[in-house]
Amino acid sequence: MIYGFGAYFTLLPGTDISSILLIYGFPMSILGFALSYAQLEPVPCKTTRAAFDLRSSQMTDIQKQIREDTTRYRYGDEKHLDEALDKIWKFGRQGNPPKKMCPTLT
């Protein structure tokens, strides 16, 4: 995008493609900024060596899927597993636990 501005104002060579660079460069840079703003860092996975060795032999498919889901980068989603907890527990409704008993994910 910066090169497109420079070429448009004839400060840099490439005036033929400067409009294309500006037309496509501006939305792509806005999209890049939006994705970097909405990025959620993966949850750090702290483990011991013994647990790490047991993981390959005793982990079920669902445990593996949950571990991979919480230890990857996410963009624009809710916090890791917040939506799942809301669907499972339905806090604050009749017959369900109160909201203050909700586990806090950090």
LUMLUMNU-716578 format. One record per residue (C-alpha): residue number from 0; residue in one letter; chain; x, y, z. Coordinates in nm, 2 decimals, m for minus. Layout:
N
{NUM, a, A, {X, Y, Z}} ...
***
This chain:
106
{0, m, A, {0.00, 0.00, 0.00}} {1, i, A, {0.28, 0.24, 0.08}} {2, y, A, {0.45, 0.15, m0.25}} {3, g, A, {0.11, 0.22, m0.42}} {4, f, A, {0.10, 0.57, m0.27}} {5, g, A, {0.46, 0.64, m0.37}} {6, a, A, {0.40, 0.53, m0.73}} {7, y, A, {0.07, 0.72, m0.75}} {8, f, A, {0.25, 1.05, m0.66}} {9, t, A, {0.54, 0.95, m0.89}} {10, l, A, {0.79, 0.93, m0.61}} {11, l, A, {0.85, 0.56, m0.69}} {12, p, A, {0.85, 0.38, m1.03}} {13, g, A, {0.54, 0.18, m1.13}} {14, t, A, {0.27, 0.44, m1.20}} {15, d, A, {0.10, 0.18, m1.42}} {16, i, A, {0.01, m0.04, m1.13}} {17, s, A, {m0.02, 0.21, m0.86}} {18, s, A, {m0.40, 0.22, m0.88}} {19, i, A, {m0.42, m0.16, m0.85}} {20, l, A, {m0.19, m0.15, m0.55}} {21, l, A, {m0.41, 0.11, m0.38}} {22, i, A, {m0.74, m0.05, m0.47}} {23, y, A, {m0.64, m0.39, m0.34}} {24, g, A, {m0.38, m0.28, m0.08}} {25, f, A, {m0.61, m0.07, 0.13}} {26, p, A, {m0.88, m0.33, 0.20}} {27, m, A, {m0.62, m0.60, 0.26}} {28, s, A, {m0.44, m0.39, 0.51}} {29, i, A, {m0.77, m0.31, 0.69}} {30, l, A, {m0.85, m0.68, 0.69}} {31, g, A, {m0.50, m0.76, 0.84}} {32, f, A, {m0.54, m0.50, 1.11}} {33, a, A, {m0.89, m0.64, 1.20}} {34, l, A, {m0.76, m0.99, 1.22}} {35, s, A, {m0.47, m0.89, 1.44}} {36, y, A, {m0.71, m0.70, 1.67}} {37, a, A, {m0.94, m1.00, 1.70}} {38, q, A, {m0.67, m1.26, 1.75}} {39, l, A, {m0.70, m1.47, 2.06}} {40, e, A, {m0.37, m1.62, 2.19}} {41, p, A, {m0.37, m2.00, 2.26}} {42, v, A, {m0.40, m2.12, 2.61}} {43, p, A, {m0.06, m2.22, 2.74}} {44, c, A, {m0.04, m2.59, 2.82}} {45, k, A, {0.16, m2.66, 3.13}} {46, t, A, {0.24, m3.03, 3.19}} {47, t, A, {0.49, m3.26, 3.35}} {48, r, A, {0.71, m3.50, 3.15}} {49, a, A, {0.52, m3.80, 3.29}} {50, a, A, {0.18, m3.66, 3.19}} {51, f, A, {0.32, m3.58, 2.85}} {52, d, A, {0.43, m3.94, 2.80}} {53, l, A, {0.09, m4.08, 2.92}} {54, r, A, {m0.10, m3.84, 2.69}} {55, s, A, {m0.02, m4.04, 2.37}} {56, s, A, {m0.13, m4.37, 2.51}} {57, q, A, {m0.43, m4.27, 2.72}} {58, m, A, {m0.59, m3.97, 2.56}} {59, t, A, {m0.93, m4.02, 2.40}} {60, d, A, {m1.03, m3.85, 2.07}} {61, i, A, {m1.25, m3.60, 2.25}} {62, q, A, {m0.97, m3.51, 2.49}} {63, k, A, {m0.74, m3.46, 2.20}} {64, q, A, {m0.99, m3.24, 2.01}} {65, i, A, {m1.04, m3.02, 2.32}} {66, r, A, {m0.67, m2.99, 2.38}} {67, e, A, {m0.61, m2.89, 2.01}} {68, d, A, {m0.90, m2.65, 2.02}} {69, t, A, {m0.78, m2.46, 2.32}} {70, t, A, {m0.41, m2.45, 2.22}} {71, r, A, {m0.46, m2.29, 1.88}} {72, y, A, {m0.49, m1.93, 1.76}} {73, r, A, {m0.85, m1.81, 1.71}} {74, y, A, {m0.98, m1.50, 1.53}} {75, g, A, {m1.30, m1.32, 1.64}} {76, d, A, {m1.43, m1.60, 1.85}} {77, e, A, {m1.55, m1.60, 2.21}} {78, k, A, {m1.30, m1.70, 2.48}} {79, h, A, {m1.19, m2.06, 2.46}} {80, l, A, {m1.48, m2.29, 2.56}} {81, d, A, {m1.70, m2.00, 2.69}} {82, e, A, {m1.97, m2.07, 2.44}} {83, a, A, {m1.96, m2.45, 2.52}} {84, l, A, {m1.99, m2.38, 2.89}} {85, d, A, {m2.29, m2.15, 2.83}} {86, k, A, {m2.47, m2.42, 2.63}} {87, i, A, {m2.39, m2.70, 2.87}} {88, w, A, {m2.47, m2.53, 3.20}} {89, k, A, {m2.73, m2.26, 3.10}} {90, f, A, {m2.65, m2.06, 3.41}} {91, g, A, {m2.92, m1.85, 3.57}} {92, r, A, {m3.21, m2.06, 3.44}} {93, q, A, {m3.46, m2.25, 3.65}} {94, g, A, {m3.31, m2.57, 3.80}} {95, n, A, {m2.96, m2.49, 3.69}} {96, p, A, {m2.67, m2.35, 3.90}} {97, p, A, {m2.65, m1.97, 3.96}} {98, k, A, {m2.41, m1.76, 3.76}} {99, k, A, {m2.18, m1.71, 4.06}} {100, m, A, {m2.10, m2.08, 4.05}} {101, c, A, {m1.98, m2.05, 3.69}} {102, p, A, {m1.61, m2.15, 3.64}} {103, t, A, {m1.39, m1.87, 3.52}} {104, l, A, {m1.17, m1.94, 3.22}} {105, t, A, {m0.85, m1.73, 3.22}} 
***
